[in-house]
Structures are given as structure tokens and as C-alpha cells.
Amino acid sequence: TDISEAQREYKKVLKDASMVIMVSTMLHSIATGNMLPANVKVIVIDISQPTVTKLMDRGTWQALGIVSDVGAFLPMVANEIGGKK
């Protein structure tokens, strides 16, 4: 089925991941989180506090949650990565 194929693709992408950044897509983030081992670092960014809490409470011991509007947060991250002008 399409769901089984999607899960196989997720597993391929996540196979060697040491960090996963989950940005504003609760259902995809939950599905991804359910496939990760507990030692993978997780950063969760969402405007909804309950969503951030739910994703951080999945059993990982290395999680960082940020409650923010992703549309405002990502440009700030891009500026920091790219250097301020």
C-alpha cells in the first residue's frame, strides 16, 4: 500500500540520522518520531505548545522544543547560519 511504501521511504531517509528537526507538521513529525531510536537528537519547532510537548515526550533523552511561529523562526535561523549582513 501507499502507507507501507511511505514508511519504507521514511526509514531509508532516517537510517543514519543523528539529529532530526521537526518543523510545523505535527502528523509527519509524530510518524517520524515513532521510527527514531531514543539516541537521535530531536528539535521540535511549532506554534502549538501541546504539539511541541507531545513530540518531545516520545522517549528521546535528547530533545529541544521551541514554541514559535515557523514563518518568523526560520528566517532568523537562516540569518544566523548565513551570517548577518
Secondary structure as UniProt FT lines:
FT   HELIX           2..14
FT   TURN            15..16
FT   STRAND          19..23
FT   HELIX           26..35
FT   TURN            38..39
FT   STRAND          41..46
FT   HELIX           49..56
FT   STRAND          63..67
FT   HELIX           70..82
//
